[in-house]
């Protein structure tokens, strides 16, 4: 099945795109997908997205599925045509 992942802020810069369509298995969770994306893209993108050790998304990254926030601790299964939005911390002045 296919899902859309949107990268906001620096994640988009480091990903080299604002979004990506991903093909995933029907048994894939949001968490599995994000670990896969971090490993596939590597470099600065992986360092910003994943915490040290690459076993989870960095706690400062906000994850949304269809407008509802997803927490890392609660596995969330993906569905066809889901949209995942990833937002890094934003600072202002």
N, C-alpha and C positions, 0 to 999 in steps of 0.2 A: 504494500500500500504506500501511498505518498503523503508526506506531510511537508509543510512549509516552515522554515525556521527563519526568523527575522533577527538581525543583529543590530542593536542600537549602539550609538556612541563609538568608543574605541574598539569594541568587538567587531563592528562593521569595517573599520579601518584595517584591523589586523586580519580579518577574514578576506579582505579584498573585494567584498560585495556586501550589499545591504541585506541580502536574503539568499537562501538556498533551498531548493526542493530536494528532499531526501526520500529514497526508497527504503522502507523498513519492513521487517517481518510483522505479522499480525500480533505477535507476542512481545513486541518491543515497548518498553516504557520510556517516558520522557528522560529519565535518568540514564538509561542505556544509550539512548540516542546522543545525549550530550557528552557522555564519556567517549563515544565513538567519534564525534565531531572534533573534540579536543585532540584526540590521538591522531586522527587523519590530517588535520591542519597543522598541528605542531607549532613550534616557534612561539612568537609573542602571543598569538591567539590562544594557544594551549596554556601558557603561563597566566594569562588574564582570566581565562574561563575556569581552569581547574586548580584546586588547591595543591599544595606540595604533595607529591606522591601520586597525583593524578587519579585518586580514588573517589573524588566527589567534586561537584561544582563549588567554586569559591563561595563562602557564605555571603559575600557582598553582592553577588550577582542575583538579580531578581529574575525569576522564571515565571512566565505566564503561558497558559494553555487556553486559547479561546477567551481571553480576557480575565481568567481566574488565576490567581497566583498559585503556583505549585511549590511545595516545600520538598526539600531533598529527602527528608526522613520518611515521607509518605509516598511510596511508589505510585506513579500515575501512568496507566496504560494509554497508549496512543490509539487514535481512531483515524480512519481514512479522512483525508483533507483537513486534519487538525492544523492549526497555526500556533507555533511556539514562538514567543518573543523573549529575547534575552536582553536584559538591560544592566550594564555595569553601573557602579556608583557614579553619581553626578554631583559635582561640587560647583558651587557658585560663589559669587563674591559681591 
